Amino acid sequence: MNDRERARSPFAAALLAVALVFAGALAAAAGVTLLAAVPSLLSGGDASSGWTRAAAVIIFAGTYFVIALGEAPGLRLDRAGAALLGASLMVGLGVLPLDAAYRAIDFDTITLLLGMMIVVANLRLSGFFRLAGNVVVTQAKSPLALLAAIVLVTGAFSAFLVNDAICLVMTPLTIELTKRLKRDPLPYLLAVAMASNVGSVATITGNPQNMIIGGLSHIPYGAFAAALWPVAAFGLVVTFALLALFYPREFLARERLPVVAPAPARARGFLVVKSVLVTLAMMGLFFAGQNVAKVAIVGGALLLVTRHVKAEKVYREIDWPLLLMFVGLFIVVEGLETTVLTPEAVASIGRFDLSNSGVLALLSAILSNLVSNVPAVLALKPFVAGAADPQRAWLVIAMASTLAGNLTLIGSVANLIVAERARAAGVSISFWAYFKVGAPLTLITIAFGAWRLS
């Protein structure tokens, strides 16, 4: 979705306005911090700490402002570049020493995400996902059955593999499938986007924000999944039901799908088997309690040892800007936490009853739609440590920040991937077409998740 298309949507404009207000509030906080340094200057005392706090707040506000907009106004600076610039300024202006900046980076999260990207790349390049699509073609006999299959397959894959990567794979497959069956691709593409968000709630490896939460909270993979898979399962059912209700002509008519032959898979048999076996072994080790980052990177490295696919093709599948944004944000948030978010400041903000699952879920959802879910999770990190039940708080944040992505078309990277891939194939997904299903889906699933985790 390009800038002109976003500008045509009043809902997108409203979200942008809220983001500007949020950034303005942060800028105001920066001003207050600057004023706090003035008395120290007038009294001849040491104002360096005041200026350091001011610099930290301004850098944090500027970084999150660009992240909220997606790009710096008038510049080509994207989210990854903004995070890198913010991290560099934190070090360059003396907010954080260089060694402290290095320690701020959660390399377990970076390693886990890199390993999972390599695994998904191998599954895609091997032809595994196309084979899965052919199974759907042969088994689905009606539009409603086809919808159920797409929701289930997308949700299940997104639960264990990175949902953004699943959207990259499932979107073209869904478009090709619906065109061959002579169906309207729009509701099925909505199913891909929404089911990928919902399904990814279930595990630590489902999406980037869950990976961060897994690294910060040290919640075991099995415990995380046990707490959140019911929320994901409920959400997939609601996704299916809402799409069927909003598109009755497509799904509630008594109509059979035409019989079509499976598309040529062009699969590399040995690589398919190898990729699937490595993935299943990794899943087993995750649930067995092994370190997820270690398992993911070893599994990914093993898949690079092959005679069938050049390593360069795998590397092109990796989202390097996302990894860069993670590194930068870890440092930016650490700079703010070290200089500004003192125990007293955290305690004062904690008076908003963040121990209440409903309040924390609402805050996480709002913040995720303002600045995206990964920055929102990192911004909430300082306030979780002092919670009465930090593990439950992290689970609530994981649930709400992920499900909040279904609110609007620009609510998550997965949604934008589906919209961009669809547009390239000549299929338009409007802001309203997404919002009329995504808004009730978000409210229902977050309410259920907050109740389930309370």
N, C-alpha and C positions, 0 to 999 in steps of 0.2 A: 504494500500500500504506500503510494507516494505522498508527498506533502500536500499536493493539490487535493487528493482524495480525502485526506484527513481534514483539510480545511472546510470541505463541503459538509462535514457532519457536525451538527450542533452539539451532539454528545461529546465528540472528540474535542471540540472547542471548549466545552465546559470543563472537561478533565484537564485541559491545558491551563485554563484559568485557575483551577484549584492548585495545580502544580506551581504556578507562578506565586500564588498566595503563600503556599508552603515554603517556597524558596525565599519569599519576602520575609516570612517570620524568622527563618534562619538568619537572614541578613540583619534583621532587627536585633536578634540575639548577639550577633557579632558587634553591632553598635553598642549594645549595653556593656559587653565585655571591654570594648575600647574605652568607654567612659569610666569603667571601673579602674582602669590603669592611671587615669588622670590624677587622682589624689596622691598616688605614690610619687608621681613626677613632681607635683607641687611641693610635697613634703621633703623632697630630696632623697626619698627612699629608693629601694630597688624596684623598678617597674618592669624589669625584664620578664618576670613571671606573668604580669598582666598582658604585656605585648605578645608573649608566647601563646597565652590562652586566646587572645584576639585572633592571632594568625591561624590557630587551629580551627576556630569556629568559622572564620572566613573561608579557609580552604575547604573545609567540610561542606559548607553551604554552597560554594561554587561548584564543587564536584557533583553534589547531589542535584543541583539545579540543571546542569548539563545532562545528567543521567535521566532526569525527569522529562526533559525535552527530547532526548534522543540525539541531539546535535547542538553544539554551541551556536547561538544566533550569529549569522554572518560569517561563520567559519566552517571548516570541514572537520572540526574536532568531534569525534564520535564518543560513545560511552567508554570504550576501552581507552582511548586517548585521554579523556577527562580523568579517568581513574589513575592512569600513569602520571599525568601532570600533577594531580593532587598529591599523590604519594611522593613525587620528586620534591614538591614544594614543602611538604612536611619535613623532609630531611634537609633540604637546602636552606630553609629559614630557621632551622634549629629546634623545631618542635619535637622531633625524634632524632636521636643519634642513629647513624647508619646501622650499627649492630642491632639496635632495638627494632628498626624497621625490618631487618632480616628475620628476627625472631617473631615478628607479628604475623608473618605469612604462614598460614596453615598448609604446609606442604602435603599433609595427608589428603586434604581435600583436592588440591591440584593434581596429585598423583592419581587419586581415585577417578577423577573426571577424565584425565588423559587416558587411563587404562580402559575405561568404559567406552570412550570414543573410538579407540582402536578396535575393540571388540565389535561394536556396532558397524563400523566401516567394513570389517571382514564379513560379517553376516550379509551386508548389502551387496558387496562386490561378489560374493560367492553365488548370489542368486537365491538365497534362502527366502527372502521376503516375497519374491515373485512366486516361488513355489507355494508359499502360504496363501497368496492371493488366488492361485489356481484352485486350492482346496475350497476357498470361499465360493468361487464360481460354481463349482460342481455340487456343492451342498446346499446353497441358498436357492429355494424354490419360489419365494415370493419377496416383494420389496421389504416387507416387515422382517422376514428372516435375514435378508441381506443387511438391513440396518443393524439387527441384533449381532450379526457376525462381525461387522465392522467395529461396532462399539466394543464387543468382547475382545477381538484380536488386538485392536489399538490399545485398549485399556490394559490388557494382560502384558503386552510387550513393554508398554510404558511403565508398568509396575517394577520391572527388573532392569530395563535398559533406559538410557537417557531419553526423556520424552521428546525433546527437540529433535533428536536424531530420528526417532520413530516417525515424527511428522514429515521429515524430509523424505522418508521412504514411502509412507502410506499415502501421501497426497497424490503423487503421480499415479500410483497403482489404483487408487480409488477413482480418479478421473478416467483413466483408461477403462476400468471395469464398468463404470456407469455408462460411458459412451457406447461400449459394445452391447450393453443390455438396453440401450435407448431409454435411460432414466435421467431425471433431473439431478445433476451432480451436487447441487447446493446443499440439501439436507444431509447428504452422506459426508460431505466435506466438513460441515458443522460437527458431525459425529466424530470425525477424526480429531479435530481441534479440541473439542470438549472432553472426549473420552481420554485423550492423552494427558490432559491436565488432571482429570479425576483419578485415572489409574496410577499416575505417578505419585500420588499421595502415599501409596501403600508401603514403600520401602525407602531405605536410604539412597539406593542407586536409581531411584525413579526420576529425579530432577536435580539440577545444580544446588538449589537452596536446601534440599534435604541432605545433600552431601556435606554442605557446610555445617548444618545442624548436627549431623552424625559425628563430624570431627570435633565440634565444640562441646557437645554434650556427652560424648562417649557412651551413648545408649547402644547396647548390643543390637546387631542387625535383626535378630529374631524378636527381641522385645519391641523394637520399633515397628516391625511388621505386624506383630500380634496386636498392638494398640491401634494401628491405623488401617489394617486391611478391611475391617468392617465398614469404615467410612468410605473407602474406595469402592467396595462392592455396592453399598447403598447408592453412591453417587452414579455408578454406571447404570444401575436400574432406573434412576431418576432421569439420567440423560436420554436413555432409550424412550422412556415414557413421554417426556416433554417433546422430543422431536416428532414422535408419532402423533401427538395431540396437535402440534402446531402445523403439521403438514399432513392433514387427513386425506387429501386427494392422492397423495403419494403412497401412504402406508396403510390406511384403513379401508381402502377399496379391495374387493375380492378379485385380485388379479395375480396371475402367475407370471413369472419371469420366463423369457424365451430361453430355449436351450442353446447355449453357445459352447464352442470348443475352448478348452483352456488355452491361454496365450503361450507362445513359445517361451519356455523358462530361461533358456540359455544359462543354465546353472552349471557350475563346476562341482561335480559330485563329491570329489574328495575334499575340496575346501568347505563345502556345505557341512559334511559330516564332521570334519575337524572343528569348524567354528561352533557348531551346535554342541559338540562334546565338551569343548573348552568352556563354553558358556554355562552349561549345566554343572560342570565341575566347580566353576566359580560360585554359582548359586549355592551349591551344597556346602562349600567352605564358608561362605558368608553366614549361613544359618548355623554352621558348626561353631561359630564364634571366632573364626580367624580374622586377623586384621584386614579390613576390606580394601584399604589402599594397597597393601602388599599383594593381596590376591589379584586385584584388578590389573595392576601393572605387570605382574608376572604372566597372567593370562594374555594380556595384550601383547607382550613381548614374544611369547610363544607363537602367537598367530602371525607374527612378522616373519617367522622362519617358514618359508614356502617357496615353491618353484612356479606357482600359478599366477600370483599378482605382485607387481612391482611395489616396493615399499613406498615409492613416491605417490602412487594412487591412494594409498592409505593415509599418508600425511595430508593430502589435499582434502580429505574428509574431516579432518580435525578442526574444531572451531578455535583457532589460536587467539582471536580477539577476546573470546569469552574467558580464556585462561588468563590473559593479560589483565582483563578487568578485575578478575578475582584477586590477583596479586596486588593491584593498586588499591582496591577497596579495603583489603585487610590492613594496609598501612595507614590509609586515611582514617579509618575508624579507630585504629589504635592510637593515632595522634590525638584525636578528640578525647578518647577515653582517658588517656594518660594525663592530659593537661586540664581538661574542663570537667569531665564527669567524675568529680570527687565522690567519696562515699556519702557525703552530706547531700550533694546534688542528686545522686541516684535515689537516696532515701526520700527526698522531697517529691520526686516524680513518682516514686512508688506509692505515694498516698492515693493515687488514682485507682487503687485496688486492682493492680495487674494480676493479683493471684486469682481473681475471678476469671474463669475460662471464657465467659461471654465477652467481658470487657477486653481481655487480651486478644481474643479472636477478632473482634471488631477493629481494634487498633491495628492489628497485623494486616487485616484486609484493606483498610483505608490506606495505610502506608504503602502496601504493595502496589496499589493502583496509582499512587502518586509517583513513586520512584522506582518501581519494579520490585519483584520479590527478593532477588538476591541482595540488593542494597538494603531493603527493609529488614531482612533477617540480621544483617550485620549491624544495622543501627540499633536493633533491639537487644543485641548481645549484652551490653553492660547492665541492663535491668533484669536479666534473668538470673544472674549469679546470686543475687540477694533474695530471690523468691523463696517462699516456704517450701515449694516442691519444684525445683528447677527442671527435673525430667519431664514432669507433666506440662510445665510451661513451654518447653521446647517442642513437645508434641503438638500443643495447641498452635504454636507459631508455624510449625511445618504444615499442619492441616490448613490453617486459614490463609497463609501466604500463597499456598499452591492453588486452593480452590478459588481464591480471589481472582486468579487469572482468567476465569471464565466470565467475569462480569462484562467485559467489553472486548471488541476485536483487537484492541491494542493493549489488552491486559497482561499478555504473556508473549514471550518470544515464540512459543509453539503456535499461537494463533497467527502471528505475523508470517511465520513460515508457510502455514497453510494458505493464507491469503495471497502471499506473493507467488507461490507455486501455482495456485489456481489462476491468478491473473495472467501469468505467463502462458497458461494453456487456454486462455480465452474465457475463463469462468470468473465472474465478479461476485465477491462476497461483500455486501454493503454493511455499514456499521449497524443499521437498524435490524437487518436480517439476523445478525449475530446477537445483538443486544436483547431482542424480544425473547430469545430462548436462554441466553447466557445469564441474564439478570435473575430470573426466578430460579434457575439452576444453582447459581452462586448462593442466593439467600437460603434455599432449602438445605443444601449440602453443608454450608458453614454452620447453620443452626443445629443440624443433626450432629456434626462433628463436635461442636462446643458442648452439647448435651452429653454426648458419648464420653467425652474426656473430662467432664466435670466431676 
